């Protein structure tokens, strides 16, 4: 086993299977994500993309196979799982902010409760992160007072506040009005350029072209193909990907 920080991938899935009842959602998935890599997962709805994202921090359990994060197999429960979740940030489609807490309180909650950082330190760092995502002026407001785009940028700041080794994004723009999508993608693109390890499930092909190191095409519970964006979008090797791209890129 390579020591953390060595040349082993940050995340490695081997032979991962997941069922929801009779539905086989992930079929023998093998996937590695390198440190500092931006992997964008695309494919038809219902193909298993979100589930693939959610098994990495054990929001969904797997039926068979192994998932190794930073040199250790994913823990099943307890303190080890809480520690893993603090190292893997998650940004959801629906923001998942605490409605009764201010924007700044949402961002500082994890660092003070989980990491044991002092409130003063957490607030200082929280303000820096809100500045970074362009909403420092909203720090004292509550989620309901913000636009969807501002709420999602708060969720990104909250994930960053835990100083994670990786951030998972599960369709982070699909609940947003079209004019708010770009402001969130701009923040994500900046993070990608800064070297944050990211796995992004999205329908935003422009983001995939611009920010991904690798595009992973998932359909029918399987990784059908994976390639750098320039190659994937111009010369997809599978019929399934060609069919998918012909439908979405003509709109």
TORKOL-4160 file (C-alpha; in steps of 0.2 Angstrom, whole numbers, padded with zeros to 4 digits, m for minus):
251
<pt num="1" X="0000" Y="0000" Z="0000"/>
<pt num="2" X="0007" Y="0017" Z="m0005"/>
<pt num="3" X="0008" Y="0030" Z="0009"/>
<pt num="4" X="m0005" Y="0044" Z="0008"/>
<pt num="5" X="0003" Y="0058" Z="m0002"/>
<pt num="6" X="0012" Y="0045" Z="m0013"/>
<pt num="7" X="0008" Y="0040" Z="m0031"/>
<pt num="8" X="m0007" Y="0029" Z="m0027"/>
<pt num="9" X="m0024" Y="0036" Z="m0033"/>
<pt num="10" X="m0034" Y="0046" Z="m0020"/>
<pt num="11" X="m0049" Y="0035" Z="m0024"/>
<pt num="12" X="m0050" Y="0018" Z="m0031"/>
<pt num="13" X="m0065" Y="0008" Z="m0034"/>
<pt num="14" X="m0063" Y="m0011" Z="m0039"/>
<pt num="15" X="m0078" Y="m0022" Z="m0044"/>
<pt num="16" X="m0091" Y="m0011" Z="m0036"/>
<pt num="17" X="m0109" Y="m0017" Z="m0037"/>
<pt num="18" X="m0124" Y="m0009" Z="m0030"/>
<pt num="19" X="m0142" Y="m0014" Z="m0031"/>
<pt num="20" X="m0158" Y="m0005" Z="m0026"/>
<pt num="21" X="m0170" Y="m0020" Z="m0025"/>
<pt num="22" X="m0170" Y="m0029" Z="m0041"/>
<pt num="23" X="m0162" Y="m0014" Z="m0050"/>
<pt num="24" X="m0143" Y="m0017" Z="m0053"/>
<pt num="25" X="m0137" Y="0002" Z="m0053"/>
<pt num="26" X="m0118" Y="m0001" Z="m0053"/>
<pt num="27" X="m0111" Y="m0015" Z="m0062"/>
<pt num="28" X="m0093" Y="m0020" Z="m0058"/>
<pt num="29" X="m0086" Y="m0003" Z="m0058"/>
<pt num="30" X="m0068" Y="0000" Z="m0059"/>
<pt num="31" X="m0062" Y="0018" Z="m0057"/>
<pt num="32" X="m0047" Y="0027" Z="m0050"/>
<pt num="33" X="m0046" Y="0046" Z="m0047"/>
<pt num="34" X="m0029" Y="0054" Z="m0045"/>
<pt num="35" X="m0024" Y="0067" Z="m0033"/>
<pt num="36" X="m0028" Y="0084" Z="m0041"/>
<pt num="37" X="m0038" Y="0077" Z="m0055"/>
<pt num="38" X="m0055" Y="0083" Z="m0061"/>
<pt num="39" X="m0066" Y="0069" Z="m0066"/>
<pt num="40" X="m0083" Y="0074" Z="m0074"/>
<pt num="41" X="m0096" Y="0060" Z="m0075"/>
<pt num="42" X="m0109" Y="0062" Z="m0088"/>
<pt num="43" X="m0122" Y="0050" Z="m0096"/>
<pt num="44" X="m0141" Y="0048" Z="m0098"/>
<pt num="45" X="m0152" Y="0050" Z="m0083"/>
<pt num="46" X="m0155" Y="0034" Z="m0072"/>
<pt num="47" X="m0138" Y="0027" Z="m0078"/>
<pt num="48" X="m0130" Y="0027" Z="m0061"/>
<pt num="49" X="m0120" Y="0043" Z="m0061"/>
<pt num="50" X="m0126" Y="0050" Z="m0044"/>
<pt num="51" X="m0125" Y="0033" Z="m0036"/>
<pt num="52" X="m0107" Y="0032" Z="m0041"/>
<pt num="53" X="m0104" Y="0048" Z="m0033"/>
<pt num="54" X="m0113" Y="0044" Z="m0017"/>
<pt num="55" X="m0104" Y="0028" Z="m0014"/>
<pt num="56" X="m0087" Y="0036" Z="m0012"/>
<pt num="57" X="m0092" Y="0044" Z="0004"/>
<pt num="58" X="m0104" Y="0030" Z="0009"/>
<pt num="59" X="m0120" Y="0040" Z="0007"/>
<pt num="60" X="m0124" Y="0024" Z="m0002"/>
<pt num="61" X="m0117" Y="0007" Z="0004"/>
<pt num="62" X="m0111" Y="m0005" Z="m0009"/>
<pt num="63" X="m0116" Y="m0024" Z="m0011"/>
<pt num="64" X="m0099" Y="m0030" Z="m0017"/>
<pt num="65" X="m0082" Y="m0024" Z="m0022"/>
<pt num="66" X="m0070" Y="m0012" Z="m0013"/>
<pt num="67" X="m0067" Y="0007" Z="m0012"/>
<pt num="68" X="m0051" Y="0013" Z="m0006"/>
<pt num="69" X="m0049" Y="0032" Z="m0001"/>
<pt num="70" X="m0032" Y="0039" Z="0003"/>
<pt num="71" X="m0024" Y="0022" Z="0005"/>
<pt num="72" X="m0038" Y="0015" Z="0017"/>
<pt num="73" X="m0053" Y="0005" Z="0013"/>
<pt num="74" X="m0070" Y="0014" Z="0016"/>
<pt num="75" X="m0075" Y="0012" Z="0034"/>
<pt num="76" X="m0093" Y="0005" Z="0037"/>
<pt num="77" X="m0098" Y="0016" Z="0051"/>
<pt num="78" X="m0093" Y="0025" Z="0067"/>
<pt num="79" X="m0079" Y="0038" Z="0070"/>
<pt num="80" X="m0069" Y="0032" Z="0055"/>
<pt num="81" X="m0083" Y="0035" Z="0044"/>
<pt num="82" X="m0086" Y="0053" Z="0051"/>
<pt num="83" X="m0068" Y="0056" Z="0048"/>
<pt num="84" X="m0069" Y="0050" Z="0030"/>
<pt num="85" X="m0084" Y="0061" Z="0027"/>
<pt num="86" X="m0074" Y="0076" Z="0034"/>
<pt num="87" X="m0061" Y="0073" Z="0021"/>
<pt num="88" X="m0073" Y="0071" Z="0006"/>
<pt num="89" X="m0083" Y="0087" Z="0003"/>
<pt num="90" X="m0100" Y="0085" Z="m0005"/>
<pt num="91" X="m0110" Y="0097" Z="m0014"/>
<pt num="92" X="m0128" Y="0092" Z="m0018"/>
<pt num="93" X="m0141" Y="0096" Z="m0031"/>
<pt num="94" X="m0153" Y="0104" Z="m0017"/>
<pt num="95" X="m0140" Y="0114" Z="m0007"/>
<pt num="96" X="m0144" Y="0105" Z="0009"/>
<pt num="97" X="m0141" Y="0121" Z="0020"/>
<pt num="98" X="m0148" Y="0123" Z="0037"/>
<pt num="99" X="m0162" Y="0135" Z="0035"/>
<pt num="100" X="m0162" Y="0142" Z="0053"/>
<pt num="101" X="m0143" Y="0146" Z="0052"/>
<pt num="102" X="m0135" Y="0161" Z="0044"/>
<pt num="103" X="m0124" Y="0158" Z="0029"/>
<pt num="104" X="m0108" Y="0161" Z="0039"/>
<pt num="105" X="m0115" Y="0149" Z="0053"/>
<pt num="106" X="m0118" Y="0135" Z="0039"/>
<pt num="107" X="m0100" Y="0137" Z="0034"/>
<pt num="108" X="m0092" Y="0137" Z="0051"/>
<pt num="109" X="m0103" Y="0123" Z="0059"/>
<pt num="110" X="m0092" Y="0108" Z="0052"/>
<pt num="111" X="m0075" Y="0115" Z="0057"/>
<pt num="112" X="m0081" Y="0119" Z="0075"/>
<pt num="113" X="m0091" Y="0104" Z="0078"/>
<pt num="114" X="m0080" Y="0091" Z="0069"/>
<pt num="115" X="m0063" Y="0098" Z="0068"/>
<pt num="116" X="m0063" Y="0107" Z="0085"/>
<pt num="117" X="m0058" Y="0123" Z="0078"/>
<pt num="118" X="m0061" Y="0139" Z="0088"/>
<pt num="119" X="m0076" Y="0149" Z="0083"/>
<pt num="120" X="m0066" Y="0164" Z="0080"/>
<pt num="121" X="m0054" Y="0155" Z="0068"/>
<pt num="122" X="m0068" Y="0146" Z="0060"/>
<pt num="123" X="m0077" Y="0163" Z="0057"/>
<pt num="124" X="m0061" Y="0171" Z="0050"/>
<pt num="125" X="m0059" Y="0156" Z="0038"/>
<pt num="126" X="m0077" Y="0156" Z="0034"/>
<pt num="127" X="m0077" Y="0174" Z="0028"/>
<pt num="128" X="m0062" Y="0171" Z="0017"/>
<pt num="129" X="m0071" Y="0157" Z="0009"/>
<pt num="130" X="m0087" Y="0167" Z="0006"/>
<pt num="131" X="m0076" Y="0180" Z="m0001"/>
<pt num="132" X="m0068" Y="0167" Z="m0012"/>
<pt num="133" X="m0085" Y="0161" Z="m0019"/>
<pt num="134" X="m0091" Y="0179" Z="m0021"/>
<pt num="135" X="m0104" Y="0181" Z="m0007"/>
<pt num="136" X="m0095" Y="0188" Z="0008"/>
<pt num="137" X="m0108" Y="0202" Z="0008"/>
<pt num="138" X="m0122" Y="0189" Z="0012"/>
<pt num="139" X="m0114" Y="0181" Z="0027"/>
<pt num="140" X="m0127" Y="0187" Z="0040"/>
<pt num="141" X="m0142" Y="0182" Z="0029"/>
<pt num="142" X="m0152" Y="0165" Z="0030"/>
<pt num="143" X="m0152" Y="0153" Z="0015"/>
<pt num="144" X="m0170" Y="0158" Z="0011"/>
<pt num="145" X="m0164" Y="0176" Z="0008"/>
<pt num="146" X="m0152" Y="0170" Z="m0006"/>
<pt num="147" X="m0154" Y="0166" Z="m0024"/>
<pt num="148" X="m0151" Y="0147" Z="m0028"/>
<pt num="149" X="m0134" Y="0152" Z="m0036"/>
<pt num="150" X="m0129" Y="0160" Z="m0020"/>
<pt num="151" X="m0135" Y="0145" Z="m0009"/>
<pt num="152" X="m0125" Y="0133" Z="m0020"/>
<pt num="153" X="m0110" Y="0144" Z="m0018"/>
<pt num="154" X="m0112" Y="0144" Z="0001"/>
<pt num="155" X="m0113" Y="0125" Z="0000"/>
<pt num="156" X="m0096" Y="0125" Z="m0010"/>
<pt num="157" X="m0089" Y="0136" Z="0004"/>
<pt num="158" X="m0095" Y="0125" Z="0017"/>
<pt num="159" X="m0087" Y="0110" Z="0009"/>
<pt num="160" X="m0071" Y="0119" Z="0007"/>
<pt num="161" X="m0071" Y="0124" Z="0026"/>
<pt num="162" X="m0067" Y="0106" Z="0031"/>
<pt num="163" X="m0051" Y="0107" Z="0020"/>
<pt num="164" X="m0056" Y="0091" Z="0011"/>
<pt num="165" X="m0045" Y="0080" Z="0001"/>
<pt num="166" X="m0058" Y="0079" Z="m0012"/>
<pt num="167" X="m0075" Y="0087" Z="m0016"/>
<pt num="168" X="m0089" Y="0077" Z="m0024"/>
<pt num="169" X="m0102" Y="0087" Z="m0034"/>
<pt num="170" X="m0119" Y="0078" Z="m0038"/>
<pt num="171" X="m0127" Y="0088" Z="m0052"/>
<pt num="172" X="m0124" Y="0105" Z="m0043"/>
<pt num="173" X="m0132" Y="0116" Z="m0056"/>
<pt num="174" X="m0148" Y="0106" Z="m0060"/>
<pt num="175" X="m0159" Y="0114" Z="m0048"/>
<pt num="176" X="m0154" Y="0132" Z="m0053"/>
<pt num="177" X="m0162" Y="0144" Z="m0064"/>
<pt num="178" X="m0152" Y="0145" Z="m0081"/>
<pt num="179" X="m0145" Y="0163" Z="m0077"/>
<pt num="180" X="m0137" Y="0156" Z="m0060"/>
<pt num="181" X="m0129" Y="0141" Z="m0067"/>
<pt num="182" X="m0113" Y="0150" Z="m0074"/>
<pt num="183" X="m0109" Y="0159" Z="m0057"/>
<pt num="184" X="m0108" Y="0142" Z="m0049"/>
<pt num="185" X="m0098" Y="0134" Z="m0063"/>
<pt num="186" X="m0086" Y="0148" Z="m0063"/>
<pt num="187" X="m0082" Y="0144" Z="m0044"/>
<pt num="188" X="m0080" Y="0126" Z="m0049"/>
<pt num="189" X="m0069" Y="0130" Z="m0063"/>
<pt num="190" X="m0058" Y="0141" Z="m0052"/>
<pt num="191" X="m0057" Y="0126" Z="m0039"/>
<pt num="192" X="m0052" Y="0114" Z="m0053"/>
<pt num="193" X="m0038" Y="0126" Z="m0059"/>
<pt num="194" X="m0031" Y="0127" Z="m0041"/>
<pt num="195" X="m0029" Y="0109" Z="m0041"/>
<pt num="196" X="m0043" Y="0103" Z="m0030"/>
<pt num="197" X="m0047" Y="0084" Z="m0033"/>
<pt num="198" X="m0065" Y="0084" Z="m0039"/>
<pt num="199" X="m0078" Y="0072" Z="m0046"/>
<pt num="200" X="m0092" Y="0081" Z="m0054"/>
<pt num="201" X="m0109" Y="0073" Z="m0060"/>
<pt num="202" X="m0116" Y="0085" Z="m0072"/>
<pt num="203" X="m0126" Y="0089" Z="m0088"/>
<pt num="204" X="m0116" Y="0104" Z="m0091"/>
<pt num="205" X="m0105" Y="0099" Z="m0106"/>
<pt num="206" X="m0097" Y="0116" Z="m0108"/>
<pt num="207" X="m0090" Y="0113" Z="m0090"/>
<pt num="208" X="m0084" Y="0096" Z="m0094"/>
<pt num="209" X="m0075" Y="0102" Z="m0110"/>
<pt num="210" X="m0067" Y="0116" Z="m0100"/>
<pt num="211" X="m0063" Y="0110" Z="m0083"/>
<pt num="212" X="m0061" Y="0091" Z="m0084"/>
<pt num="213" X="m0045" Y="0081" Z="m0085"/>
<pt num="214" X="m0055" Y="0066" Z="m0089"/>
<pt num="215" X="m0073" Y="0063" Z="m0094"/>
<pt num="216" X="m0081" Y="0047" Z="m0088"/>
<pt num="217" X="m0096" Y="0041" Z="m0098"/>
<pt num="218" X="m0109" Y="0031" Z="m0087"/>
<pt num="219" X="m0124" Y="0022" Z="m0095"/>
<pt num="220" X="m0134" Y="0007" Z="m0089"/>
<pt num="221" X="m0124" Y="0006" Z="m0073"/>
<pt num="222" X="m0107" Y="0004" Z="m0082"/>
<pt num="223" X="m0093" Y="0014" Z="m0086"/>
<pt num="224" X="m0094" Y="0013" Z="m0105"/>
<pt num="225" X="m0079" Y="0024" Z="m0109"/>
<pt num="226" X="m0067" Y="0037" Z="m0102"/>
<pt num="227" X="m0056" Y="0049" Z="m0111"/>
<pt num="228" X="m0049" Y="0067" Z="m0110"/>
<pt num="229" X="m0063" Y="0079" Z="m0115"/>
<pt num="230" X="m0055" Y="0084" Z="m0132"/>
<pt num="231" X="m0055" Y="0066" Z="m0137"/>
<pt num="232" X="m0072" Y="0061" Z="m0129"/>
<pt num="233" X="m0081" Y="0075" Z="m0137"/>
<pt num="234" X="m0073" Y="0074" Z="m0154"/>
<pt num="235" X="m0070" Y="0055" Z="m0156"/>
<pt num="236" X="m0081" Y="0045" Z="m0144"/>
<pt num="237" X="m0076" Y="0027" Z="m0146"/>
<pt num="238" X="m0093" Y="0019" Z="m0141"/>
<pt num="239" X="m0109" Y="0019" Z="m0150"/>
<pt num="240" X="m0118" Y="0023" Z="m0134"/>
<pt num="241" X="m0108" Y="0039" Z="m0131"/>
<pt num="242" X="m0110" Y="0044" Z="m0149"/>
<pt num="243" X="m0129" Y="0042" Z="m0148"/>
<pt num="244" X="m0129" Y="0052" Z="m0131"/>
<pt num="245" X="m0118" Y="0066" Z="m0138"/>
<pt num="246" X="m0128" Y="0067" Z="m0154"/>
<pt num="247" X="m0144" Y="0070" Z="m0144"/>
<pt num="248" X="m0138" Y="0083" Z="m0132"/>
<pt num="249" X="m0125" Y="0093" Z="m0142"/>
<pt num="250" X="m0138" Y="0097" Z="m0156"/>
<pt num="251" X="m0149" Y="0106" Z="m0143"/>
